[in-house]
Amino acid sequence: MKRRLLMLTAAFASVLALSGCSTPKVTDYAAQKPVLELRDYFNGTLDAYGIFTDRSGQVVKRFTVVMVCSWQGDQGVLDELFSYSDGTTQRRVWRLQRHADGRFTGQADDVVGTAEGQQSGNAFHWTYTLALPVDGRVIEVQFDDWMYLMDDKVMLNKAAMRKWGVGLGEVTLSFVKR
């Protein structure tokens, strides 16, 4: 019995160790083209189309976004106006700072602390905590956000949402540069 428990524990630990090694890093995309330059792509007006799916994969909400973006040197402003399928709207204004080696930090009124990200090749990986209003209260949700430049006009975005490490759902979004 003891030996069986030890073997099961070792097998479980092996699975955990292997799954930990499979987490992608933004630098895995360094050779991918076209190369994403965040300051170039998020400059001017963009339209975005997205869905939020719950943990079962069911679409809970659809939305569109109009983004007006501008940069002065290494500081950018992304002014986002969301229109949701239930008729509500929301505005988020990101203030971004570009750092060395493709790193970025950002802040917005509903972001708790500072968002951190890095670009490499055609990808941008962004993590942050968002204060989301849900049923009359505000909950803090962690976002693990990945963006992939497809061509000079289109970028795809997939973000996993978690609370206390538990998956809540995903946001899938496509950006189209005007």
Protein Blocks (a to p, Z undefined) as FASTA:
>chain_A
ZZmmmmmmmmmmmmmmmmmmmpccfklmmmpccdddfklmmgcjdddddddddfkopafb
dcddddddddehjaccdddddddfkopacdddddddddehhiacdddfklghjaddddeh
jbccddddddddeehiacddddddddddfblmbccddddddeehiafbdcddddddZZ
